[in-house]
């Protein structure tokens, strides 16, 4: 499945509109970040030498427009404006972060509900060939990995990239040659680290997905068969199997965590080295000139902002790579049975159920049936008529097909050669209506872990 097709399954038209709006909000947040940083540079210059107000055309115009009586009053006003700017920027940043998290968590709930609906409306044969633990893992782990590990990381990557691009543009405007050299060095270092760890991150991602699903399978199999486990005394087998998978899962997570920290350490060291080199050049040139201190202060503040942003971008990229398998898993689950009319049988309306009410007789005529997972085992030449009010028992040795025949009457396997009719109407034409007329007590009783009232509503 192509990436474009997977994105179509994952995001609705409404989601794409919200993502576009989020992009605009991130651009606004980035502009505020650059504006705040841009105010710091002249502020430090004027704080160092108030007579430099006249050196800047824009600051001088503001000074004259508001008619400040002294440099001191202008510095006080500028200090307050700087404080307000950063407060507004902080509020906007928090609001954008809240909007992002609300979208991600709403998407988690929506995808989980949709995927569960897809699974529950699959034909019964689907569950015979699919491990239930894998489905549980998809609905819990893979959904979380997709929303928080991929979608949230992608939004964080876009947000940090927008801010970093603005700050970088400001630094290039301030000192083109030095800024370009430093930025190219940091970018080259980031690309180098990305290329060095990309293959390993992908390998750890596959191991993480595999071993987590295996842990769930061990837990599900051990707890679901608690009676048999105790009778046979095979507790140690399930504990050991779980332990092996848990250790392998921890190994993959540990190595991925170390790799995620590596770029931060290197980038911080490189950034500090850049500031030190800048300072050494200034000293060798004869000391700090009139504007060097302000430039150095601006670079120090920008570095404090850029290095964490770059690190977060690399971590977000690693997160997307690490949890990328979840994209294919969830997209494949959402595409299951989307064009299969049989999978939508549960959605048929109740009024059709009246058409299949048993008034005279149920007629079963099965020429042949084989399980999709094992076509060599099934039923052949079954003819049975049950009149209304009759009590019928199916007797036979284990494996003779009693449960299979009941499953066919329940409509769990619509694909067979023959017919099952209620007063002449084939039940496959209205399976939902037929099932609403059936009282069914299964071999293995299922009880919900809830109140009796909710249990009755479930039935």
N, C-alpha and C positions, 0 to 999 in steps of 0.2 A: 504494500500500500504506500503510495507516494505521500510526502510530507504535506502537500496541499490537501489531499483527500483526508488525511488524519486531522488536520486543523478544521476542516469542514464538519467533521463529526464532533469535535471537541468544543467549538465555539459557534454559537448561534449568531444571527444577524444583530440581535440586541447586544450580545457580548462584544461584537466588533465595534459597535457604536461606543460602548463604554470604554473600550481600550483606546479608541481615538480620543475621547475626552480626557482619559488619563494621560495620554501623550501630551496634550495641550497643557494640562496641569503641571506636568514635569518640566516642560519648557518654561512655564512661568516661574516655577521654583528655581530653576537654573538661572534665569535672568536676575531674580532677587539675590541669589548667591553672588553672582558676578558684580551686581550693583553694590552690595555691601562690601565686598573686597575692594572694589574700585574706590569707594569712599575712604578706606583705610589709608591708602597711599598718600593722597593730599592731606589727610588729617594729621598723619605723622610728620609730614613736611612742615606744615603750618605750626604744629605743636613745637617743633624744633626751632623754627624761625618764623614768627608771625608776619614779618615783612614780605614773605613770599606769597601772600594773598594776591598781590597785584601781578604775580608771574603767570597765573592761570586765568585765561580769558573767561572761562565759565564761572569760576569761584569769584573772580572780581565782579562779574556781572551780578551774581547773587548778593554779594556784599553791598553793592550800590543800590540794587533794586529794593532791598529791605531797609536800607538806610541805617546800617549799624553805626553807632557812635564811636566804637573802639574795637581794637583787635580782640580784646578780652571778651566782650559781649558776643562777638562773632564766634569765637572758639567755644563758648558755653553753648550757643545755639547749635553749632556744628556737632558738638558732643552729644547733645540730646537727640539731634536728627539721626546720628549714627546708631545710638541706642535703640531708637524707635524702629529704624530699618531692620536691625538684627532681631528685634522682638517680633516684628511682622513676618520676617523671613522664617523665624522659628515656628510661629503659629501656622503659616502656610505649609511648611514642611511636615508638621505633625498632622495637619488635615489631609494632605496628600497621602501620607503613610497610612492613615486610618482608612481612606477611600480605597487604597490598594488592598489592604488586608480584608476589608469588607467584601470586595469583589472576589478575592481569592477564596475566602471561606464560604461565600455564597455559591461559588462555582463548585467547591468541594461537595456541598450538600446536593446541588443540582445534578452533578455527574454521578454521585453515588446513588441517588434515587433513580435516575434514568438507567444506570447499569443494572441495578437490582431488578428493575422492571423488565429489562431485556432478558435477564437470566430466568426470572420466574415465568415468563411467557414463552420460553423455549419448549419444544416438544419433549416429552418424557425421555425419549431416546437420547437426547443431549446429555442428560445427567448420568446415563449408564456408561458413557464414554469419557466423562470429564471428572477429574478429581475434585471433590467438594472443597478440599483444603485450598486448592488453587483459586477457586472462585472466591472463597473467603479472603484470601490474600489480595486478590484484585480489588475487592470491595473495601478493604481496610488499608493495607499497606500501599498498594500501587496507586490508589486514588490520592492518598496523602502525599506520596512522593511526586505525583504529577502536579498537584496544586501548590504544595509548599516548596517542593524541590525544584520544579521546572517553571511553572507559571510565575510564582512569587520571585524566584531568582531572575527570571527574564525581565520582570518589571523593575526589580532592583538594579539590574544591569543597565537598563535604559535610563533610569533616573540618575544613576551615578555617572553614566557616560555624558548625559546632558550637562550636568554641573561641571564635570571635569573639562569638557570641551569649552565651556564659557570661561572657566578660570585660566585655562591654557591660552585662549585667545587674548585675555587681559595681560598675561605675562609676556606674550610675544609683542604686544603693543608697547609694554613698558621697556623691555630690553630684548630686542629681536634676536640678536646673535646668541647671547648666552642662553636665552629661553629655548630657542630651537635646538641648541646643542644638548641642553639638559633633557628636554622632552624626547628628542630622538634617542638619547641614551636610555632613558627609562622605558620608552616604548620598545626599543630593541631588547632590553632585559626582560620585559613582560612577555614578548613574543617568544623569546628563547625558553623561558620557563614553561610557557604554554606548550611548546613543541616537545619539550623534554618529558613532561608529565602526562601528555594527552593519552598516550597508549596505555600507560599504567592506570590512569583514572578509568578508562573504558573497561579494562580487565577487572578492576575492583568493583565496578558497577554491576557487571554480569555476575560476579561472585556474590555480591550483596543480595541481589534479587533471588538468585538460586537458593542460597543458604537460608534466607528468611522464609521463603515459601516452604523449604524442607522442614524448618523448625515448626511452622504452623501445622504441617502435615503430621509430624510426630505427635504433637500435642493433641490434635484432633483424633487421630487414630487411637492413641492411648486412652484418652478420657471417654471416647465414644464406646469403647469396648471394655469398660472397667470390670464388668462381671467376668468376662472371659480371661482378662489379664490376671485377675486374682485367682481364678480357678487353675489356670495353667502356670501361675507363678512366674510370668515373664515380664515383671516390672522392670528388671534390670535392662532388658533389651531396649525398651522405649526410652529409659533414662539415658543409656549410653548413646543411642541414636540421636537424641536431642542434644546431648552434650557435644558430640562431634560437630553437628551443624552449627551450634551456638558459638563454638570456638572458631570455626571457619568464618562465621559472620562477623565476629569481633575482630578477627585478623584483617578482613577487608576494610572494615570501618576504621581501624587504627591506622592502617597505611594511608587511607584516603585523608584522614585527619592531619597526619604529618605533612603530606603533600600540600594540603590547603594552607598550612602555616608557612611553608617555605618561601613563597613569593613575598609575603609581608616582611619577613626578616631581611631579605635581600634588598627590597625597595626602600625600606627605612634607612638601611646603611648607605645605599646609593644616594638618597636624597640629602642626608646629613653631609656626605662627602661633597656633594655639589655646593652646599652652602659654605662649607669650610674652604673649598677651592675659590669660591667667589670672594670670601673674606681675605684669603691670602693674596689674591691678585690685587685687591684694594690696598693692602698693606704695602706690597712691593711697589705699587704705583705711587706711593708717597702718602699714604693715609687715607682716611675717609673724606671724600669730597663733600660738597654741600648737600648733594642729593643721594649720596651712596647709602647713608644710614637708612633713609626712608625706603630705598629700593630693597636693601637687605631685609628690612622688617617686612615689607610686602611679600618678598620671596619666602621668608620663614613662615609667615601665616599661610601663604598659598601651599607651601609644602606640607604643612600640618593638615591642610584640607585635601590635597591631591593624593598623597600617599595612602591614607585610609580608603579614599574612594577607589584608587587603582586596585588596592588589595581586595576591597569588596567586589569590584568588577571581576577580578580573577577568581575569587571564591564563588561568585554567582555563576560564572562560566563553567567552573569545575562542577558545581551543583547540577547545572543543566546536563552536562556530559555524564555525570554519575547516575542521575535518575532518568536518563533518556529512554531506557527500556520501558519505563512506565507509559510513555506516550503511545508506543505501538500496542502495548497490552490493553490499555483502556480504549483506544480507538478501535481495536479489533473486537473488544467486547461490545462496544456501542453499535458496531455494524452487524452483530450477530442477529440473524433472522429479521433484518429490517425490511426485506422484501418477501418474507415468508408468511403467507396467509395463515398457515397452521399455527405459527407462533403467536398469533393475535387472537386465538380462540377465546381466551379469557375476557376479551374486551367486548364480546357480543352482548347485546342488550337482553335484559330479562324477559321482555314480552315474547321473544321467540321461544322461551322455555315452555309455554303453554301448548305449543304445537307438538311436543313430544311426550306428553303425559300418557303413561301406560293405561290403556282402557281395556285391551283384550289380551294381546300376547307379545312376548319378546321372542324374536326368531334369530338364531345364530346359525350362519352357514359359512364356514371357513374352509376354503379349498387348501390354502397353504399360507403359512406365516413363518418368517424367520427373523430373529433379532438382528438389528442393524450391526451390532458388534459381534454377532456370532450367527451367521445365516444357516449354519448346519444344525442348529437347535431351534425347534419351534413346534408348530402344530400342523397337522395334515388331516383333511377330511373330517371336520367337526360339524355335526348337524344337531341342533338343539332347539327345542321350542318350550318356552316357559309361559304358561297362561297366568293371567292376573289372579292373585290369591294363592297360587301354588307355593309350596316350600320345597326348595331343591338343594340337595347337598352334593358337592363334588368330592368324590372319594378316589384315592389312588396313591401309589407310593411316591416318595420324595423325588422330584424331578420329572414327574409325568405330565406336568403342564397345567396343574390346577390354577396356580397364581397367574400364569400367563393368560389363561382363558378369561379370568376375572379382569385382568388388565385390559384385555381387548374389549370386553363388554363396557368397561369404564371409559373407553375411547382414548386410552393412553398411547396406543399404537394404531393410528389411522391407516397406515400403509400396509395392507394385506390383500390377498386375493380372496374375495368373497364379500359377504355383507352381514351386517347386524342391523335388524330393523325393529322399530317399535310401531306396531299397527301398520306395517307396510312402509314406514318412513325410515330411511337410512340415518342412523345416528350421526354419521360423519357430516351430514348437511347442517347439523345444529348441535355440535358437541356441548357447548355451554348450556343450552337449554336442557339437554339430556342429563348432564351432570347435576343440575339443580333439582332433579327428581330422585336422586340416588341418596340412600343412607348407607354410609360405608364405614366399617370398622376394620382397620388394617391389622396385619399380623403383628407389627411392631407399633405399639401405642405411642403417639406423640402428644406430650403435654407441654404447654407453654409455661415458662417460669413467670407466672403473673396471677392476677386474681381470677376467681371463677367467672365473674361477670365478663371480664375481657376475654377469657377463654371461650365463653359461649358466643360472644360476638365474632370471634375468629372463626368458629365453626359455622 
